[in-house]
């Protein structure tokens, strides 16, 4: 199957621990964003999983397999669980890149130990990240290599930049995040920030850690 690895949907998620069963589970649900459906992972489609120690999983669409995409309340759901998932990843936080016919799951890259200037401020609008000395596009198939992170990132959320913006925040871990935009997107982004260890302040749309 020919796969376009340049076009992709990307998200950060967390492997679930199936308490009492000694299993780790990967769970990806469309939730209105159609990441799975638009990449041909529709309910009922079969997929095969290849494990790559040290690098994660490769999930490929196939005609016949024991694993299938399911659905929940009309949303496509990909669920995979195994006892040795913890051996493939350094921790439960993972990066999921969804391509047409193929999904790559790798350990999430964290920028621990990066200098964080107390007064540096970044902003995201559309697909553009604006920093004091440069502006760059977030639409890149490769992870961004940024020399430092910011004390604060302000994000104007829309349907086009939600995945890119939350991925950047998850990797860069600024001390403060301020989000604005459509209400449903604020809810999704808020859930993501709380899962990353951020707490809300008294100011609307402001999170700190």
N, CA, C and O of each residue as an XYZ file, in Angstrom:
836
protein
N       0.833     -1.194      0.000
C       0.000      0.000      0.000
C       0.870      1.246      0.000
O       1.719      1.418      0.874
N       0.657      2.114     -0.983
C       1.440      3.338     -1.068
C       0.903      4.348     -0.063
O      -0.296      4.626     -0.040
N       1.773      4.892      0.757
C       1.352      5.791      1.828
C       1.988      7.165      1.654
O       3.189      7.275      1.408
N       1.177      8.210      1.782
C       1.693      9.572      1.724
C       2.147      9.978      3.114
O       1.322     10.321      3.960
N       3.462      9.942      3.361
C       3.990     10.231      4.688
C       4.206     11.723      4.908
O       4.609     12.137      5.995
N       3.943     12.528      3.892
C       4.104     13.968      4.065
C       2.838     14.575      4.672
O       2.925     15.431      5.552
N       1.676     14.142      4.211
C       0.417     14.604      4.778
C       0.087     13.727      5.978
O       0.112     12.502      5.867
N      -0.216     14.322      7.105
C      -0.538     13.524      8.277
C      -1.300     14.350      9.293
O      -1.289     15.580      9.259
N      -1.961     13.645     10.197
C      -2.558     14.249     11.381
C      -1.725     13.793     12.569
O      -1.273     12.649     12.611
N      -1.524     14.671     13.520
C      -0.652     14.353     14.642
C      -1.303     14.757     15.951
O      -1.982     15.781     16.026
N      -1.095     13.955     16.977
C      -1.597     14.293     18.303
C      -0.724     13.655     19.364
O      -0.020     12.680     19.103
N      -0.776     14.209     20.552
C      -0.136     13.612     21.713
C      -1.211     12.965     22.558
O      -2.280     13.544     22.756
N      -0.944     11.784     23.054
C      -1.907     11.107     23.906
C      -1.154     10.303     24.960
O       0.075     10.338     25.025
N      -1.891      9.596     25.766
C      -1.290      8.859     26.883
C      -1.785      7.425     26.861
O      -2.989      7.185     26.772
N      -0.869      6.470     26.941
C      -1.261      5.063     27.006
C      -2.026      4.816     28.294
O      -1.643      5.299     29.360
N      -3.114      4.057     28.186
C      -3.901      3.748     29.368
C      -3.437      2.461     30.021
O      -3.052      1.518     29.331
N      -3.468      2.414     31.331
C      -3.105      1.217     32.095
C      -4.385      0.492     32.476
O      -5.182      0.993     33.269
N      -4.578     -0.709     31.896
C      -5.778     -1.486     32.206
C      -5.597     -2.130     33.573
O      -5.083     -3.243     33.685
N      -6.025     -1.418     34.607
C      -5.815     -1.832     35.988
C      -6.313     -3.253     36.225
O      -7.425     -3.615     35.841
N      -5.460     -4.045     36.866
C      -5.830     -5.417     37.208
C      -5.564     -6.419     36.108
O      -5.639     -7.624     36.349
N      -5.251     -5.954     34.895
C      -5.028     -6.882     33.784
C      -3.583     -6.828     33.277
O      -3.217     -7.589     32.381
N      -2.762     -5.939     33.839
C      -1.361     -5.809     33.447
C      -1.232     -5.554     31.941
O      -0.363     -6.117     31.277
N      -2.116     -4.690     31.415
C      -2.106     -4.357     29.999
C      -1.995     -2.850     29.814
O      -2.537     -2.076     30.602
N      -1.289     -2.443     28.767
C      -1.274     -1.045     28.357
C      -2.113     -0.932     27.100
O      -2.101     -1.831     26.259
N      -2.850      0.182     26.964
C      -3.746      0.324     25.814
C      -3.533      1.649     25.099
O      -3.456      2.705     25.727
N      -3.439      1.578     23.774
C      -3.461      2.763     22.929
C      -4.899      2.989     22.485
O      -5.552      2.064     22.002
N      -5.400      4.215     22.645
C      -6.775      4.538     22.292
C      -6.774      5.838     21.505
O      -6.343      6.873     22.014
N      -7.257      5.792     20.260
C      -7.380      6.990     19.427
C      -8.819      7.057     18.930
O      -9.303      6.119     18.296
N      -9.502      8.164     19.214
C     -10.906      8.329     18.830
C     -11.059      9.603     18.018
O     -10.430     10.618     18.317
N     -11.905      9.546     16.980
C     -12.092     10.709     16.113
C     -12.621     11.927     16.876
O     -12.113     13.033     16.697
N     -13.637     11.734     17.724
C     -14.170     12.838     18.536
C     -14.484     14.092     17.727
O     -14.249     15.211     18.182
N     -15.014     13.894     16.531
C     -15.416     15.036     15.720
C     -14.333     15.597     14.825
O     -14.620     16.441     13.975
N     -13.068     15.145     14.992
C     -11.975     15.699     14.184
C     -11.658     14.846     12.956
O     -10.886     15.261     12.092
N     -12.262     13.638     12.879
C     -12.146     12.789     11.687
C     -10.711     12.462     11.303
O     -10.423     12.257     10.124
N      -9.801     12.408     12.280
C      -8.409     12.083     11.949
C      -8.293     10.680     11.368
O      -7.552     10.456     10.411
N      -9.034      9.730     11.955
C      -8.961      8.349     11.478
C      -9.680      8.183     10.141
O      -9.126      7.611      9.202
N     -10.903      8.681     10.056
C     -11.701      8.486      8.845
C     -11.023      9.072      7.604
O     -10.989      8.430      6.554
N     -10.483     10.288      7.721
C      -9.926     10.910      6.525
C      -8.605     10.273      6.098
O      -8.078     10.586      5.031
N      -8.076      9.383      6.928
C      -6.868      8.632      6.565
C      -7.173      7.153      6.325
O      -6.294      6.297      6.428
N      -8.443      6.871      6.002
C      -8.928      5.538      5.599
C      -9.090      4.546      6.749
O      -9.361      3.371      6.501
N      -8.933      4.985      7.998
C      -9.185      4.087      9.128
C     -10.639      4.265      9.578
O     -10.926      4.878     10.606
N     -11.538      3.708      8.771
C     -12.970      3.817      9.044
C     -13.413      2.622      9.887
O     -12.736      1.594      9.883
N     -14.540      2.728     10.613
C     -15.022      1.588     11.400
C     -15.135      0.331     10.544
O     -15.684      0.367      9.443
N     -14.611     -0.785     11.060
C     -14.642     -2.055     10.348
C     -13.379     -2.369      9.573
O     -13.157     -3.524      9.210
N     -12.537     -1.363      9.306
C     -11.313     -1.621      8.549
C     -10.300     -2.373      9.418
O     -10.193     -2.139     10.621
N      -9.567     -3.276      8.778
C      -8.603     -4.111      9.495
C      -7.234     -3.443      9.539
O      -6.873     -2.665      8.656
N      -6.479     -3.768     10.593
C      -5.121     -3.231     10.675
C      -4.183     -4.237     11.327
O      -4.595     -5.085     12.119
N      -2.906     -4.117     10.967
C      -1.850     -4.984     11.495
C      -0.872     -4.113     12.275
O      -0.612     -2.972     11.891
N      -0.330     -4.644     13.366
C       0.577     -3.876     14.224
C       1.967     -4.494     14.189
O       2.135     -5.687     14.444
N       2.965     -3.668     13.868
C       4.364     -4.081     13.950
C       5.016     -3.336     15.113
O       4.895     -2.116     15.224
N       5.699     -4.071     15.966
C       6.365     -3.462     17.113
C       7.828     -3.203     16.780
O       8.509     -4.046     16.198
N       8.298     -2.011     17.165
C       9.682     -1.625     16.902
C      10.307     -1.200     18.223
O      10.182     -0.039     18.614
N      10.985     -2.123     18.927
C      11.574     -1.794     20.236
C      12.427     -0.541     20.170
O      13.283     -0.401     19.296
N      12.185      0.363     21.098
C      12.932      1.602     21.157
C      12.325      2.725     20.334
O      12.633      3.896     20.553
N      11.456      2.368     19.379
C      10.846      3.401     18.530
C       9.331      3.360     18.546
O       8.696      4.323     18.116
N       8.724      2.276     19.028
C       7.270      2.257     19.163
C       6.557      1.279     18.257
O       6.985      0.137     18.091
N       5.446      1.746     17.663
C       4.567      0.888     16.872
C       4.368      1.454     15.475
O       4.399      2.668     15.273
N       4.163      0.556     14.510
C       3.695      0.926     13.180
C       2.396      0.158     12.958
O       2.380     -1.073     12.987
N       1.312      0.891     12.737
C      -0.005      0.295     12.520
C      -0.365      0.506     11.064
O      -0.442      1.643     10.598
N      -0.589     -0.591     10.334
C      -0.842     -0.497      8.897
C      -2.197     -1.098      8.551
O      -2.579     -2.158      9.048
N      -2.908     -0.388      7.684
C      -4.188     -0.891      7.202
C      -3.950     -2.094      6.303
O      -3.006     -2.112      5.513
N      -4.806     -3.095      6.426
C      -4.664     -4.301      5.620
C      -6.053     -4.845      5.295
O      -7.048     -4.376      5.848
N      -6.124     -5.822      4.412
C      -7.422     -6.367      4.023
C      -7.978     -7.327      5.057
O      -9.179     -7.328      5.330
N      -7.090     -8.160      5.646
C      -7.523     -9.171      6.612
C      -6.607     -9.124      7.823
O      -5.385     -9.162      7.674
N      -7.174     -9.041      9.013
C      -6.389     -9.041     10.250
C      -7.324     -9.303     11.413
O      -8.544     -9.220     11.272
N      -6.749     -9.619     12.564
C      -7.561     -9.869     13.753
C      -7.961     -8.581     14.460
O      -8.861     -8.593     15.300
N      -7.293     -7.450     14.124
C      -7.612     -6.157     14.742
C      -8.436     -5.311     13.774
O      -8.136     -5.261     12.581
N      -9.465     -4.653     14.281
C     -10.320     -3.821     13.446
C     -10.641     -2.506     14.142
O     -10.737     -2.447     15.368
N     -10.806     -1.454     13.347
C     -11.270     -0.174     13.871
C     -12.732     -0.325     14.258
O     -13.528     -0.852     13.481
N     -13.089      0.130     15.445
C     -14.463      0.043     15.914
C     -15.097      1.424     15.893
O     -14.530      2.360     15.329
N     -16.268      1.558     16.502
C     -16.927      2.864     16.551
C     -17.600      3.029     17.906
O     -17.991      2.055     18.550
N     -17.726      4.289     18.324
C     -18.420      4.620     19.560
C     -19.178      5.925     19.341
O     -18.581      6.963     19.055
N     -20.492      5.859     19.477
C     -21.364      7.010     19.249
C     -21.089      7.656     17.898
O     -21.108      8.880     17.766
N     -20.833      6.819     16.899
C     -20.617      7.316     15.542
C     -19.191      7.693     15.220
O     -18.881      7.954     14.058
N     -18.296      7.733     16.222
C     -16.900      8.095     15.996
C     -16.057      6.842     15.768
O     -16.262      5.818     16.419
N     -15.112      6.934     14.841
C     -14.179      5.827     14.634
C     -13.235      5.739     15.827
O     -12.770      6.761     16.332
N     -12.951      4.520     16.277
C     -12.087      4.297     17.435
C     -11.072      3.218     17.097
O     -11.435      2.129     16.652
N      -9.797      3.527     17.311
C      -8.747      2.529     17.174
C      -8.224      2.213     18.564
O      -7.708      3.088     19.260
N      -8.361      0.949     18.964
C      -7.922      0.515     20.284
C      -6.994     -0.683     20.124
O      -7.317     -1.648     19.432
N      -5.832     -0.605     20.778
C      -4.882     -1.722     20.735
C      -4.242     -1.853     22.108
O      -3.771     -0.871     22.682
N      -4.231     -3.065     22.622
C      -3.625     -3.275     23.931
C      -2.714     -4.495     23.909
O      -2.967     -5.461     23.190
N      -1.656     -4.438     24.702
C      -0.684     -5.531     24.772
C       0.087     -5.431     26.074
O       0.192     -4.354     26.661
N       0.624     -6.550     26.523
C       1.348     -6.575     27.785
C       2.737     -5.956     27.695
O       3.298     -5.537     28.707
N       3.296     -5.897     26.483
C       4.673     -5.419     26.357
C       4.780     -3.992     25.830
O       5.870     -3.571     25.443
N       3.686     -3.235     25.803
C       3.758     -1.859     25.304
C       4.692     -1.002     26.149
O       5.389     -0.131     25.627
N       4.704     -1.250     27.449
C       5.568     -0.456     28.334
C       7.043     -0.639     27.985
O       7.857      0.242     28.265
N       7.402     -1.793     27.365
C       8.789     -2.036     26.991
C       9.191     -1.268     25.730
O      10.379     -1.087     25.463
N       8.189     -0.812     24.949
C       8.475     -0.122     23.694
C       8.616      1.383     23.865
O       9.164      2.065     22.999
N       8.115      1.901     24.994
C       8.115      3.340     25.214
C       8.758      3.659     26.560
O       8.673      2.875     27.505
N       9.399      4.816     26.630
C      10.055      5.227     27.872
C       9.039      5.614     28.941
O       9.363      5.612     30.128
N       7.825      5.945     28.537
C       6.768      6.347     29.470
C       5.435      6.280     28.765
O       5.380      5.923     27.588
N       4.351      6.616     29.458
C       3.019      6.502     28.869
C       2.675      7.581     27.844
O       1.725      7.405     27.081
N       3.420      8.702     27.799
C       3.132      9.766     26.841
C       3.683      9.408     25.470
O       4.869      9.110     25.327
N       2.809      9.439     24.455
C       3.225      9.048     23.108
C       2.752     10.070     22.081
O       1.780     10.792     22.299
N       3.468     10.113     20.950
C       3.090     10.934     19.799
C       2.499     10.005     18.744
O       3.114      8.998     18.394
N       1.317     10.330     18.238
C       0.636      9.515     17.233
C       0.563     10.309     15.932
O      -0.020     11.393     15.893
N       1.154      9.769     14.868
C       1.099     10.412     13.551
C       0.257      9.522     12.636
O       0.616      8.378     12.360
N      -0.867     10.068     12.170
C      -1.820      9.298     11.374
C      -1.685      9.693      9.910
O      -1.998     10.823      9.532
N      -1.217      8.756      9.087
C      -1.075      8.965      7.650
C      -2.161      8.145      6.954
O      -2.861      7.368      7.603
N      -2.303      8.309      5.658
C      -3.250      7.499      4.901
C      -2.783      6.048      4.917
O      -1.754      5.717      4.328
N      -3.534      5.188      5.587
C      -3.216      3.766      5.631
C      -2.155      3.358      6.627
O      -1.851      2.170      6.741
N      -1.579      4.305      7.356
C      -0.517      3.956      8.295
C      -0.507      4.912      9.489
O      -0.703      6.118      9.335
N      -0.278      4.361     10.668
C      -0.179      5.154     11.898
C       1.150      4.816     12.572
O       1.476      3.644     12.761
N       1.909      5.842     12.929
C       3.188      5.647     13.607
C       3.056      6.172     15.029
O       2.666      7.320     15.239
N       3.377      5.341     15.992
C       3.291      5.708     17.404
C       4.696      5.675     17.988
O       5.355      4.636     17.992
N       5.151      6.834     18.485
C       6.508      6.939     19.006
C       6.475      7.588     20.394
O       5.493      8.232     20.762
N       7.557      7.412     21.160
C       7.624      8.124     22.442
C       7.510      9.621     22.216
O       8.091     10.147     21.266
N       6.774     10.311     23.070
C       6.661     11.765     22.961
C       7.982     12.398     23.371
O       8.564     12.046     24.397
N       8.439     13.323     22.566
C       9.686     14.006     22.864
C       9.417     15.139     23.838
O       8.546     15.973     23.591
N      10.142     15.181     24.925
C       9.972     16.232     25.917
C      11.220     17.100     25.955
O      12.337     16.595     25.842
N      11.037     18.385     26.110
C      12.175     19.317     26.108
C      12.572     19.671     27.525
O      12.629     20.852     27.866
N      12.848     18.680     28.363
C      13.307     18.944     29.718
C      14.677     19.610     29.676
O      15.491     19.289     28.810
N      14.938     20.515     30.580
C      16.244     21.131     30.673
C      16.494     22.234     29.667
O      17.625     22.707     29.548
N      15.472     22.658     28.938
C      15.634     23.746     27.992
C      15.542     25.067     28.738
O      14.684     25.229     29.606
N      16.422     26.023     28.408
C      16.383     27.328     29.069
C      15.032     27.989     28.825
O      14.519     27.956     27.707
N      14.462     28.576     29.844
C      13.157     29.200     29.731
C      13.251     30.650     30.197
O      13.077     30.912     31.387
N      13.520     31.603     29.301
C      13.604     33.005     29.712
C      12.323     33.453     30.387
O      11.232     33.162     29.896
N      12.435     34.154     31.500
C      11.262     34.526     32.288
C      10.322     35.456     31.549
O       9.124     35.468     31.830
N      10.848     36.251     30.591
C      10.004     37.254     29.962
C       9.712     36.977     28.484
O       9.114     37.817     27.812
N      10.126     35.804     27.965
C       9.890     35.539     26.546
C       8.453     35.096     26.314
O       7.922     34.262     27.046
N       7.830     35.665     25.285
C       6.433     35.378     24.975
C       6.311     34.967     23.514
O       6.844     35.634     22.627
N       5.597     33.848     23.264
C       5.317     33.395     21.916
C       3.813     33.443     21.698
O       3.038     33.426     22.654
N       3.405     33.503     20.429
C       1.979     33.462     20.106
C       1.749     32.582     18.887
O       2.614     32.457     18.019
N       0.568     31.976     18.838
C       0.186     31.121     17.717
C      -1.148     31.627     17.184
O      -2.115     31.766     17.932
N      -1.188     31.899     15.887
C      -2.411     32.278     15.192
C      -2.391     31.601     13.839
O      -1.403     31.702     13.113
N      -3.466     30.911     13.487
C      -3.437     30.110     12.271
C      -2.382     29.029     12.419
O      -2.312     28.369     13.455
N      -1.558     28.840     11.389
C      -0.499     27.821     11.476
C       0.867     28.456     11.707
O       1.893     27.838     11.422
N       0.890     29.685     12.221
C       2.150     30.403     12.396
C       2.494     30.595     13.866
O       1.674     31.067     14.654
N       3.708     30.227     14.220
C       4.260     30.476     15.544
C       5.124     31.732     15.452
O       6.074     31.784     14.670
N       4.790     32.740     16.255
C       5.541     33.988     16.247
C       6.354     34.104     17.525
O       5.816     34.073     18.632
N       7.673     34.238     17.345
C       8.603     34.413     18.456
C       9.231     35.806     18.345
O       9.074     36.455     17.312
N       9.930     36.280     19.367
C      10.500     37.633     19.296
C      11.410     37.873     18.108
O      11.479     38.989     17.595
N      12.119     36.825     17.660
C      13.093     37.023     16.594
C      12.773     36.286     15.304
O      13.549     36.353     14.350
N      11.646     35.583     15.255
C      11.317     34.833     14.040
C       9.869     34.375     14.073
O       9.234     34.335     15.127
N       9.357     34.026     12.886
C       8.041     33.413     12.738
C       8.212     32.172     11.881
O       8.891     32.217     10.855
N       7.605     31.061     12.287
C       7.745     29.819     11.533
C       6.393     29.140     11.405
O       5.485     29.391     12.197
N       6.260     28.273     10.397
C       5.034     27.515     10.177
C       5.042     26.253     11.028
O       6.062     25.572     11.140
N       3.898     25.951     11.623
C       3.781     24.738     12.434
C       3.475     23.509     11.583
O       3.523     22.384     12.080
N       3.162     23.715     10.306
C       2.785     22.591      9.445
C       4.033     21.914      8.890
O       4.416     22.115      7.738
N       4.648     21.115      9.736
C       5.872     20.413      9.354
C       5.726     18.947      9.707
O       5.256     18.610     10.794
N       6.130     18.066      8.786
C       6.055     16.628      9.061
C       7.066     16.216     10.123
O       6.859     15.235     10.837
N       8.162     16.970     10.226
C       9.200     16.666     11.212
C       8.999     17.528     12.456
O       8.522     18.657     12.348
N       9.355     17.013     13.639
C       9.257     17.827     14.857
C      10.099     19.091     14.738
O      11.184     19.068     14.157
N       9.600     20.185     15.287
C      10.338     21.440     15.243
C      11.525     21.386     16.198
O      11.396     20.916     17.329
N      12.671     21.863     15.747
C      13.860     21.928     16.592
C      14.029     23.366     17.049
O      14.610     24.187     16.339
N      13.520     23.669     18.236
C      13.579     25.029     18.762
C      14.631     25.103     19.865
O      14.669     24.230     20.731
N      15.487     26.129     19.851
C      16.597     26.203     20.806
C      16.161     26.478     22.243
O      16.923     26.219     23.174
N      14.962     26.993     22.436
C      14.477     27.308     23.773
C      12.961     27.350     23.734
O      12.351     27.233     22.671
N      12.371     27.516     24.878
C      10.927     27.657     24.917
C      10.583     28.987     25.568
O      11.471     29.768     25.910
N       9.298     29.240     25.738
C       8.855     30.538     26.230
C       8.318     30.427     27.645
O       7.964     29.344     28.112
N       8.265     31.563     28.314
C       7.584     31.599     29.603
C       6.082     31.516     29.393
O       5.366     30.916     30.195
N       5.600     32.132     28.292
C       4.161     32.163     27.998
C       3.930     31.914     26.516
O       4.648     32.447     25.671
N       2.922     31.098     26.203
C       2.473     30.924     24.824
C       0.996     31.280     24.775
O       0.192     30.714     25.516
N       0.637     32.220     23.901
C      -0.750     32.608     23.684
C      -1.228     31.983     22.380
O      -0.555     32.093     21.355
N      -2.396     31.323     22.412
C      -2.883     30.591     21.246
C      -4.295     31.038     20.893
O      -5.192     31.032     21.736
N      -4.475     31.424     19.639
C      -5.807     31.682     19.101
C      -6.213     30.422     18.340
O      -5.792     30.220     17.201
N      -7.031     29.575     18.968
C      -7.334     28.252     18.436
C      -8.343     28.305     17.294
O      -9.292     29.089     17.323
N      -8.125     27.457     16.286
C      -9.134     27.196     15.267
C      -9.011     25.722     14.870
O      -8.113     25.025     15.342
N      -9.904     25.252     14.012
C      -9.913     23.837     13.660
C      -8.648     23.417     12.917
O      -8.302     22.236     12.910
N      -7.964     24.352     12.300
C      -6.775     24.020     11.529
C      -5.520     23.899     12.385
O      -4.602     23.158     12.034
N      -5.471     24.619     13.502
C      -4.213     24.613     14.266
C      -4.293     23.916     15.614
O      -3.301     23.881     16.342
N      -5.444     23.361     15.966
C      -5.591     22.742     17.288
C      -4.541     21.663     17.531
O      -3.888     21.659     18.574
N      -4.374     20.745     16.573
C      -3.419     19.646     16.737
C      -1.990     20.175     16.813
O      -1.216     19.761     17.676
N      -1.641     21.098     15.904
C      -0.277     21.621     15.875
C       0.042     22.408     17.144
O       1.137     22.293     17.696
N      -0.927     23.214     17.606
C      -0.688     24.055     18.783
C      -0.523     23.218     20.043
O       0.396     23.453     20.827
N      -1.411     22.236     20.247
C      -1.310     21.417     21.458
C      -0.064     20.539     21.425
O       0.535     20.273     22.467
N       0.331     20.087     20.233
C       1.560     19.292     20.128
C       2.781     20.127     20.518
O       3.668     19.649     21.226
N       2.819     21.378     20.049
C       3.934     22.257     20.389
C       3.983     22.507     21.897
O       5.053     22.447     22.503
N       2.835     22.784     22.497
C       2.784     23.030     23.940
C       3.213     21.792     24.706
O       3.949     21.894     25.687
N       2.759     20.617     24.267
C       3.125     19.380     24.948
C       4.608     19.108     24.908
O       5.160     18.532     25.845
N       5.264     19.515     23.829
C       6.708     19.302     23.708
C       7.527     20.379     24.409
O       8.544     20.080     25.035
N       7.086     21.634     24.305
C       7.868     22.747     24.836
C       7.609     23.036     26.310
O       8.482     23.562     27.000
N       6.427     22.699     26.793
C       6.074     22.874     28.209
C       6.348     24.288     28.739
O       7.128     24.434     29.680
N       5.738     25.328     28.171
C       5.918     26.675     28.728
C       5.317     26.753     30.121
O       4.496     25.915     30.495
N       5.724     27.758     30.891
C       5.191     27.898     32.243
C       3.749     28.352     32.266
O       3.009     28.036     33.197
N       3.339     29.105     31.229
C       1.989     29.653     31.194
C       1.432     29.550     29.778
O       2.147     29.794     28.807
N       0.143     29.186     29.662
C      -0.528     29.092     28.371
C      -1.838     29.873     28.448
O      -2.605     29.728     29.399
N      -2.080     30.701     27.434
C      -3.342     31.434     27.344
C      -4.030     31.057     26.035
O      -3.440     31.187     24.962
N      -5.285     30.586     26.119
C      -5.982     30.124     24.923
C      -7.274     30.908     24.716
O      -7.980     31.238     25.670
N      -7.569     31.200     23.443
C      -8.834     31.812     23.041
C      -9.337     31.057     21.827
O      -8.595     30.280     21.225
N     -10.616     31.282     21.454
C     -11.137     30.622     20.271
C     -12.525     30.073     20.478
O     -13.222     30.455     21.417
N     -12.931     29.163     19.588
C     -14.252     28.550     19.625
C     -14.403     27.715     20.897
O     -13.464     27.034     21.309
N     -15.569     27.766     21.511
C     -15.782     27.151     22.824
C     -15.420     25.674     22.850
O     -14.737     25.227     23.772
N     -15.868     24.898     21.847
C     -15.602     23.457     21.857
C     -14.111     23.176     21.764
O     -13.624     22.204     22.341
N     -13.378     24.027     21.036
C     -11.931     23.842     20.930
C     -11.245     24.179     22.247
O     -10.244     23.563     22.612
N     -11.798     25.170     22.964
C     -11.246     25.512     24.277
C     -11.423     24.350     25.249
O     -10.550     24.086     26.075
N     -12.554     23.660     25.145
C     -12.804     22.504     26.013
C     -11.787     21.401     25.739
O     -11.211     20.832     26.667
N     -11.570     21.102     24.447
C     -10.610     20.051     24.069
C      -9.200     20.427     24.511
O      -8.485     19.605     25.086
N      -8.799     21.673     24.243
C      -7.462     22.120     24.628
C      -7.304     22.131     26.145
O      -6.236     21.797     26.658
N      -8.353     22.510     26.864
C      -8.295     22.506     28.320
C      -8.080     21.119     28.885
O      -7.320     20.942     29.837
N      -8.755     20.119     28.297
C      -8.568     18.736     28.739
C      -7.125     18.289     28.507
O      -6.528     17.611     29.343
N      -6.578     18.683     27.354
C      -5.194     18.329     27.036
C      -4.236     18.970     28.038
O      -3.333     18.302     28.541
N      -4.421     20.247     28.331
C      -3.523     20.954     29.244
C      -3.581     20.368     30.648
O      -2.550     20.233     31.308
N      -4.767     20.023     31.105
C      -4.888     19.403     32.438
C      -4.154     18.072     32.473
O      -3.500     17.744     33.464
N      -4.261     17.294     31.379
C      -3.563     16.004     31.317
C      -2.050     16.189     31.320
O      -1.314     15.292     31.730
N      -1.579     17.363     30.859
C      -0.139     17.670     30.841
C       0.337     18.286     32.145
O       1.505     18.655     32.263
N      -0.551     18.404     33.126
C      -0.139     18.914     34.422
C      -0.378     20.396     34.645
O       0.122     20.957     35.620
N      -1.137     21.049     33.757
C      -1.442     22.465     33.933
C      -2.703     22.637     34.780
O      -3.594     21.788     34.772
N      -2.760     23.744     35.504
C      -3.938     24.088     36.275
C      -4.471     25.431     35.829
O      -3.709     26.271     35.352
N      -5.780     25.651     35.977
C      -6.402     26.903     35.557
C      -6.198     27.997     36.601
O      -6.125     27.724     37.799
N      -6.110     29.223     36.133
C      -6.039     30.377     37.024
C      -7.404     31.063     37.036
O      -8.355     30.568     36.430
N      -7.500     32.187     37.715
C      -8.760     32.926     37.755
C      -9.061     33.620     36.430
O     -10.208     33.978     36.163
N      -8.037     33.813     35.600
C      -8.231     34.449     34.306
C      -8.771     33.442     33.295
O      -8.263     32.324     33.216
N      -9.775     33.809     32.532
C     -10.379     32.914     31.563
C      -9.364     32.454     30.537
O      -8.653     33.270     29.950
N      -9.291     31.128     30.314
C      -8.411     30.579     29.295
C      -6.939     30.550     29.653
O      -6.109     30.290     28.782
N      -6.583     30.808     30.913
C      -5.182     30.832     31.312
C      -4.858     29.598     32.141
O      -5.598     29.236     33.056
N      -3.728     28.952     31.805
C      -3.278     27.753     32.492
C      -1.811     27.921     32.881
O      -1.029     28.505     32.130
N      -1.441     27.412     34.045
C      -0.050     27.460     34.492
C       0.330     26.081     35.035
O      -0.520     25.252     35.358
N       1.644     25.877     35.119
C       2.117     24.607     35.719
C       3.322     24.870     36.630
O       3.862     23.936     37.223
